[in-house]
């Protein structure tokens, strides 16, 4: 299922992520297989808006469709939220979810594991076989306690599937490597042909210690490389969360202007330094970015366009954390999709100018 994809990111269906995905060059999209974690679209009356945004962003390409559990019990009478809750109903093997997937071209179902428990597997298999698109199994750190028991059932009863081994988000994701290693060892011993995506997120939640320019290692790459060395006979594919963190409840926070420049193995953060210059604007930060020695002058994609527009005060410039995030995610997705090769391609499409 994933043999032609060097990169399999997990992306939440949020504004910044879908914007970043939609603006990737077509040749980059062809190299990624995203697992998209769906949720009701902001302020949308109907849930169909979410599917419109996802399919518009990915185009006519396959992707795995998961559901954002953090939005399951949102207290709202909105029709979109009610429709979303129905997708978690385990009746008849999550029939509502699988019916939805069947109606979305190119969507691959994600096996429903509810509260760490594999429910109605036989009924789910009937839906999976009827769809005939294969299935993705997502094993999440901290969500599935007895993963060996679940994997035993899956290996026994499923045939066409791939596994996302999701280490979740952590400031020390390297410390979860042995958890992932146990899954890889168990699966590859009994089913060595099984594709396993190693995913997770180490993107920082605090930047105040980095000053006005700081570099942070992409620990997901470190974990993946270590697992490849440890399990050299297993089929492992690199994945991450596209340089994002998991959803969190809204809370008052001080938004300090920051622009991040992803590299293949690091993120470089250019930030308004509250001690040196608490008045520095996005435009002034962008000017620092494009004159920095790390700036990829020949990388012409939407994310780099956006930073240059910001530096020059042109339309499409970064004016909010959301736009800054979308630019970062766009560059990160491209560089990881092209990892180990030449990523200096030119996006032939007309630049997209509107604001997120």
C-alpha positions as CSV (number, residue, x, y, z in Angstrom):
1,X,0.0,0.0,0.0
2,X,2.8,2.4,0.9
3,X,5.6,1.1,-1.3
4,X,5.9,4.3,-3.4
5,X,5.7,6.8,-0.5
6,X,8.9,7.8,1.3
7,X,7.0,10.0,3.8
8,X,3.8,9.4,5.7
9,X,2.9,12.4,7.9
10,X,0.0,12.5,10.4
11,X,-1.9,15.8,9.9
12,X,-4.8,17.2,11.9
13,X,-7.5,18.7,9.7
14,X,-6.9,22.2,11.0
15,X,-6.6,25.4,9.0
16,X,-2.8,25.7,9.0
17,X,-2.2,22.0,8.1
18,X,-4.7,21.9,5.2
19,X,-3.4,25.2,3.9
20,X,0.2,23.9,4.0
21,X,-0.8,20.6,2.3
22,X,-2.9,22.3,-0.4
23,X,0.0,24.6,-1.4
24,X,2.6,21.8,-1.9
25,X,3.8,21.2,-5.4
26,X,2.1,18.3,-7.1
27,X,5.3,16.4,-7.3
28,X,5.7,16.6,-3.6
29,X,2.1,15.5,-2.9
30,X,2.8,12.5,-5.1
31,X,5.5,11.4,-2.6
32,X,3.5,11.5,0.6
33,X,0.7,9.4,2.1
34,X,-0.8,11.4,4.9
35,X,-2.9,10.1,7.7
36,X,-5.4,12.9,8.2
37,X,-7.1,13.2,11.6
38,X,-10.5,14.8,10.9
39,X,-12.5,17.1,13.0
40,X,-15.4,19.5,12.4
41,X,-14.2,22.5,10.4
42,X,-14.3,25.8,12.4
43,X,-17.7,27.5,12.2
44,X,-19.0,25.1,9.6
45,X,-22.7,24.1,9.9
46,X,-22.2,20.7,8.3
47,X,-19.4,18.1,8.6
48,X,-19.1,17.9,4.8
49,X,-17.0,21.1,4.9
50,X,-14.2,19.0,6.5
51,X,-14.3,16.5,3.7
52,X,-14.3,19.3,1.1
53,X,-11.2,20.9,2.7
54,X,-9.3,17.6,3.0
55,X,-10.1,16.4,-0.6
56,X,-9.3,19.9,-2.0
57,X,-6.0,19.9,-0.2
58,X,-4.8,16.4,-1.2
59,X,-6.3,16.2,-4.6
60,X,-6.9,12.9,-6.3
61,X,-4.5,11.0,-4.1
62,X,-4.9,8.3,-1.5
63,X,-4.8,9.2,2.2
64,X,-5.9,7.5,5.5
65,X,-8.9,9.1,7.3
66,X,-8.8,9.0,11.1
67,X,-11.0,10.8,13.6
68,X,-9.9,13.4,16.2
69,X,-11.0,11.9,19.6
70,X,-10.4,15.2,21.3
71,X,-13.5,16.6,19.4
72,X,-15.8,13.7,20.1
73,X,-17.5,15.1,23.2
74,X,-17.4,18.8,22.4
75,X,-20.5,20.3,24.0
76,X,-22.3,21.8,21.0
77,X,-25.6,21.4,19.3
78,X,-24.2,22.3,15.9
79,X,-25.1,19.8,13.2
80,X,-21.5,19.2,12.3
81,X,-20.6,18.2,15.8
82,X,-23.6,15.8,16.0
83,X,-22.6,14.2,12.7
84,X,-19.1,13.9,13.9
85,X,-20.1,12.1,17.1
86,X,-22.1,9.5,15.1
87,X,-18.9,8.4,13.4
88,X,-17.7,7.1,16.8
89,X,-20.7,4.8,17.2
90,X,-19.5,1.2,17.4
91,X,-22.9,-0.2,16.2
92,X,-22.6,-2.7,13.3
93,X,-18.8,-2.3,13.3
94,X,-18.7,1.5,13.1
95,X,-21.0,1.4,10.1
96,X,-21.4,5.2,9.9
97,X,-17.7,5.7,9.7
98,X,-17.1,3.1,7.0
99,X,-20.0,4.4,5.0
100,X,-18.5,7.9,5.1
101,X,-15.1,6.5,3.9
102,X,-16.8,4.8,1.1
103,X,-18.3,8.1,-0.1
104,X,-14.9,9.9,-0.1
105,X,-12.8,8.9,-3.2
106,X,-9.2,7.9,-2.4
107,X,-9.8,7.7,1.4
108,X,-8.4,4.6,3.2
109,X,-10.1,3.6,6.4
110,X,-8.3,3.5,9.8
111,X,-9.2,0.5,12.0
112,X,-11.4,1.8,14.8
113,X,-9.8,1.2,18.2
114,X,-12.0,2.8,20.9
115,X,-10.6,3.6,24.3
116,X,-7.6,1.3,23.7
117,X,-10.0,-1.6,22.8
118,X,-10.5,-3.2,19.4
119,X,-14.3,-3.4,19.0
120,X,-16.4,-5.5,16.6
121,X,-13.3,-6.6,14.6
122,X,-15.2,-9.2,12.5
123,X,-17.9,-6.6,11.6
124,X,-15.2,-4.0,10.8
125,X,-13.5,-6.5,8.5
126,X,-16.7,-6.9,6.5
127,X,-16.7,-3.2,5.9
128,X,-13.0,-3.2,5.0
129,X,-13.4,-6.1,2.6
130,X,-16.4,-4.4,1.0
131,X,-14.5,-1.2,0.4
132,X,-11.5,-3.1,-1.0
133,X,-9.1,-0.3,-0.3
134,X,-7.0,-1.8,2.4
135,X,-6.8,-0.4,5.9
136,X,-4.4,1.5,8.2
137,X,-3.9,0.4,11.8
138,X,-2.8,3.2,14.1
139,X,-1.2,2.2,17.4
140,X,-0.8,5.3,19.5
141,X,1.5,5.6,22.5
142,X,-0.5,5.9,25.7
143,X,-3.8,5.1,24.0
144,X,-3.4,1.4,23.5
145,X,-2.2,-0.4,26.6
146,X,-2.3,-4.1,25.5
147,X,-1.1,-3.6,22.0
148,X,0.3,-7.1,21.7
149,X,-3.2,-8.6,22.1
150,X,-4.6,-6.2,19.5
151,X,-1.8,-6.9,17.1
152,X,-2.2,-10.7,17.5
153,X,-5.9,-10.4,16.4
154,X,-5.0,-8.0,13.5
155,X,-2.2,-10.2,12.2
156,X,-4.5,-13.3,12.3
157,X,-7.5,-11.8,10.6
158,X,-6.4,-8.9,8.3
159,X,-4.5,-9.2,5.1
160,X,-4.1,-5.9,3.3
161,X,-3.0,-3.4,6.0
162,X,-0.2,-1.0,7.0
163,X,0.6,0.1,10.6
164,X,1.3,3.6,11.9
165,X,3.4,3.3,15.0
166,X,2.6,6.7,16.6
167,X,4.9,7.8,19.4
168,X,2.6,10.8,20.1
169,X,4.1,14.2,21.2
170,X,6.8,14.5,23.7
171,X,9.7,16.7,24.7
172,X,11.7,13.5,24.9
173,X,10.4,11.3,22.1
174,X,13.7,9.5,22.0
175,X,12.7,8.0,25.3
176,X,9.8,6.2,23.6
177,X,12.0,4.4,21.1
178,X,11.9,1.1,22.9
179,X,8.1,1.1,22.9
180,X,8.1,1.4,19.2
181,X,10.9,-1.1,18.8
182,X,8.7,-3.7,20.6
183,X,5.9,-3.3,18.1
184,X,8.3,-3.5,15.1
185,X,9.9,-6.6,16.5
186,X,6.6,-8.3,17.2
187,X,5.1,-7.5,13.8
188,X,8.2,-8.1,11.6
189,X,8.8,-11.5,13.2
190,X,5.4,-12.9,12.2
191,X,4.7,-10.7,9.1
192,X,8.0,-9.3,7.7
193,X,6.2,-7.9,4.7
194,X,4.1,-5.5,6.8
195,X,4.8,-1.8,6.2
196,X,5.3,0.1,9.5
197,X,5.3,3.9,9.6
198,X,7.2,5.4,12.5
199,X,5.5,8.6,13.5
200,X,5.3,11.1,16.3
201,X,6.1,14.7,17.2
202,X,8.9,16.5,19.1
203,X,8.0,20.0,17.9
204,X,8.7,22.3,20.9
205,X,5.9,23.8,23.0
206,X,8.2,26.6,24.3
207,X,10.7,28.8,22.5
208,X,11.6,31.4,25.1
209,X,14.9,29.6,25.8
210,X,16.1,29.9,22.2
211,X,16.6,33.7,22.1
212,X,16.1,35.4,18.7
213,X,17.5,32.5,16.8
214,X,17.6,28.9,18.0
215,X,18.0,25.4,16.4
216,X,16.0,22.4,17.6
217,X,16.7,18.8,16.4
218,X,13.9,16.8,14.7
219,X,14.0,13.9,17.1
220,X,11.5,11.9,15.0
221,X,14.3,11.4,12.5
222,X,16.7,10.3,15.2
223,X,14.2,7.7,16.4
224,X,13.5,6.5,12.9
225,X,17.1,6.1,12.0
226,X,17.8,4.2,15.2
227,X,14.9,1.8,14.5
228,X,16.1,1.2,10.9
229,X,19.5,0.2,12.2
230,X,18.0,-2.0,14.9
231,X,15.5,-3.7,12.7
232,X,17.2,-3.8,9.3
233,X,14.9,-6.5,7.9
234,X,11.7,-4.7,8.7
235,X,9.9,-2.4,6.2
236,X,10.0,1.0,8.0
237,X,8.8,4.3,6.5
238,X,9.4,7.7,8.0
239,X,6.5,9.7,9.4
240,X,5.9,12.6,11.8
241,X,3.2,15.1,12.6
242,X,4.3,17.6,10.0
243,X,6.0,19.9,12.6
244,X,2.9,20.3,14.7
245,X,1.8,19.5,18.2
246,X,-1.5,17.8,19.4
247,X,-4.6,19.8,19.9
248,X,-5.0,21.5,23.3
249,X,-7.8,23.4,24.9
250,X,-7.9,27.1,24.2
251,X,-6.0,29.1,26.8
252,X,-4.9,32.7,27.2
253,X,-1.4,33.0,25.8
254,X,1.0,35.7,24.7
255,X,1.7,35.3,21.0
256,X,5.3,36.3,20.4
257,X,6.0,36.8,16.7
258,X,8.1,33.8,15.4
259,X,9.0,32.4,12.0
260,X,10.4,28.8,11.8
261,X,12.6,27.6,9.0
262,X,12.6,23.8,8.7
263,X,15.7,22.0,7.5
264,X,16.0,18.2,6.8
265,X,17.1,17.4,10.4
266,X,16.4,20.6,12.4
267,X,14.0,23.5,12.9
268,X,15.5,27.0,13.1
269,X,13.3,29.4,15.0
270,X,13.6,33.1,14.5
271,X,11.8,34.8,17.3
272,X,11.0,38.3,18.6
273,X,13.4,38.5,21.6
274,X,11.5,40.0,24.5
275,X,14.7,41.3,26.1
276,X,16.5,42.6,23.0
277,X,13.6,43.9,20.9
278,X,10.0,43.4,22.0
279,X,8.8,45.5,19.1
280,X,10.2,43.5,16.2
281,X,7.5,42.7,13.6
282,X,6.9,39.7,11.5
283,X,8.4,41.6,8.5
284,X,11.6,42.4,10.4
285,X,11.9,38.8,11.5
286,X,11.4,37.6,8.0
287,X,14.2,39.9,6.8
288,X,16.5,38.2,9.3
289,X,15.3,34.8,8.0
290,X,16.0,35.4,4.3
291,X,19.4,36.9,5.0
292,X,20.4,34.1,7.3
293,X,23.1,31.6,6.1
294,X,20.5,28.8,6.3
295,X,18.0,30.4,3.9
296,X,17.4,28.1,0.9
297,X,17.4,30.7,-1.8
298,X,16.7,28.3,-4.6
299,X,13.7,26.6,-2.9
300,X,10.7,28.1,-4.6
301,X,7.6,26.8,-2.9
302,X,4.7,28.4,-1.2
303,X,6.2,28.4,2.3
304,X,9.4,30.2,1.2
305,X,7.3,32.6,-1.0
306,X,5.3,33.5,2.1
307,X,8.4,34.4,4.1
308,X,9.8,36.5,1.3
309,X,6.4,38.3,0.9
310,X,6.6,39.0,4.6
311,X,10.1,40.4,4.4
312,X,9.1,42.6,1.5
313,X,5.7,43.7,2.9
314,X,3.8,42.2,0.0
315,X,0.3,40.6,-0.2
316,X,0.2,37.2,1.4
317,X,2.6,38.1,4.2
318,X,2.6,36.5,7.6
319,X,0.4,38.5,10.0
320,X,-0.6,35.8,12.5
321,X,0.8,32.6,14.2
322,X,-1.6,30.6,12.0
323,X,0.0,31.8,8.7
324,X,3.5,31.4,10.2
325,X,2.6,27.8,11.1
326,X,1.2,27.1,7.6
327,X,4.4,28.3,6.0
328,X,6.5,26.2,8.4
329,X,4.4,23.1,7.8
330,X,4.5,23.6,4.0
331,X,8.3,23.7,4.0
332,X,8.7,20.9,6.5
333,X,6.4,18.6,4.5
334,X,8.3,19.3,1.3
335,X,11.7,18.8,2.8
336,X,10.8,15.5,4.5
337,X,9.1,14.2,1.3
338,X,12.4,15.0,-0.6
339,X,14.7,13.8,2.3
340,X,18.0,12.5,1.0
341,X,17.5,14.0,-2.5
342,X,17.4,17.3,-4.3
343,X,14.5,19.4,-2.8
344,X,15.3,22.5,-4.9
345,X,12.4,22.1,-7.2
346,X,10.3,24.9,-8.7
347,X,6.6,25.1,-8.0
348,X,5.1,25.9,-11.4
349,X,1.7,27.0,-10.1
350,X,0.8,30.6,-9.6
351,X,1.5,31.7,-6.0
352,X,-1.6,31.6,-3.8
353,X,-2.0,35.0,-2.2
354,X,-5.0,35.0,0.2
355,X,-4.7,35.0,3.9
356,X,-5.5,31.9,6.1
